[in-house]
Amino acid sequence: MLVEIIDQKLGYTKQTIQKVNTITFRASQFNHVTDRYEKKKLHQRWNQIGSHLVQRDLYSAFLLMNSDTNLQQTNQDLCNKTFTTFLELHNQHIEDLRQVKKSFPLSMGIKQIK
């Protein structure tokens, strides 16, 4: 229902929600560096991407942002072009969260930062 409400509100500005095919996309499992799908346990909140440790949900959003126009899969060329910027923003955001004196939901994996 939330998606329908958002889509309706976007319609006021002649925009629509773009929906990816979650069966073919599998953003939480894909690694654009190795070009492989790596099944992870739900409690694993961090991914090793190349030599970098990234938060799983933020990385999934990065992959979705860099989807092919058909919304079926990640566009690896786009990922390669934008990964450095993503990584800088990711690391800054994680550092900002570390500085906040409050607890976060375990699903964010913030307590797992060393």
N, C-alpha and C positions, 0 to 999 in steps of 0.2 A: 504494500500500500504506500510506503514511503517513496518508492521509486515512481509510482504513478503520480503522487503529489508533486514531486520534483519535476517530473516530465511535463506536467500540466503548467507549472509555473514557468518553466523554460519556454513553453509554447507561447507565452505572452511576448517574448522577445524573438519569436521565430527560430528557436533553437530546440534541439532534441537531445535526449540521452543516447549515447552510443553504447551499445551493449556488445561485449566481446563474447565469443564462443568459449565458455569455460571448459568445455570438454577438450577442445584442441589447444587452447591457450595455456592453461595450467601455470599461471604466473608464479605461484608460490613454490613450484618445483623446478623451474627453468633456470639454467645458469648460462648467461650469454657468452661468457668467456670460453667455457668448455663446449658450448652448443649441445648440452645434454640436459635431460630431465632427471633430477635427483630427488627421489621421494624422501621426505623428512617426517619425523614424528612431530605431532602437534606442539609438543613442549619445546621443540627446537626453535628459538626465536631469532637466531643469528645464522647467517649464511657466509660461507667462505667463498668469495668471488675473486678469483685470481689470488693476489696476496692480501686482499682486503676483507675485513670482517664487517658485514653490513646487517642492519636490522631487517628481518624477513619481510615485514609488512611494507616498510619503506621501499625495499628493493622490488617487491611485487608491484607497487605503484609506479616505480620507474619503468619496469617492463611494460606495464599497461600503457604508460605515456608514450612508449616507443613501439606501439603496435603497427603492424602492416595496415594499409587502408582497408583491407577486407576484414579486419578485427578477428582473424583466425589464429594469429601467432605474432611473436615478437619480431620486429625488424632489426636484425642483428647489426646492420650498418648504422642505423640510428643510435642503437645502444652504444656502439663503439665511439661514435662522435660525441655523445652527451654524457658518457660515464664519468669522466673526470670532473665535470661540473656537478653532477649528482653527488659524487663522492665528497667533494668539498662541502656542499650544502648539508649532506647527511652527517658528516663528522662535526660540523658546527652545531647542528641541531642536537645531536647526542650530547655534545659538550655542554650546551645550554641547559639541557635536561639534568645533567649531572649536578649543575650548580643550584638547581631548585631544591629547596629544603622541604620536600614533601614526598610521599610514597606514590608510586604508580601501580596500576594493575599489573599483576604478574604476566599477563598476556603481552605486555609491551616488551618484556625482557630487559628492562632497564636495570633491575637489580643484578643482572648477570654481567654487567659491564665491570671490567676490572680496572 
